[in-house]
Amino acid sequence: MGFGGPIGLIVIGLVLALAFNEQQVGPLEVITLGWILVIAGVLWLVLTLVQQNTKRRHTTTATTTDAQGRQASTQRTSESDPPAPPAV
């Protein structure tokens, strides 16, 4: 997920909310629709930021069996930071 979608939605919402004067399209007011798009874009942006800034945990379990049939299990857990977002 990138930042283009949420920012685009915020920009379109702000244009609709701030550039029009009390115009309606059917039962919807354009200004209200614009503010709804702004709120949706902000929520999308916040969710993208949260998802990209969470640590990832990966657990690996390996089981080995020796010649006598005895089993041994090894468990390894690693945490990694997500990669940095691409530079724009």
Order of alpha helices (4+ residues) and beta strands (2+ residues): alpha-beta-beta-alpha-beta-beta
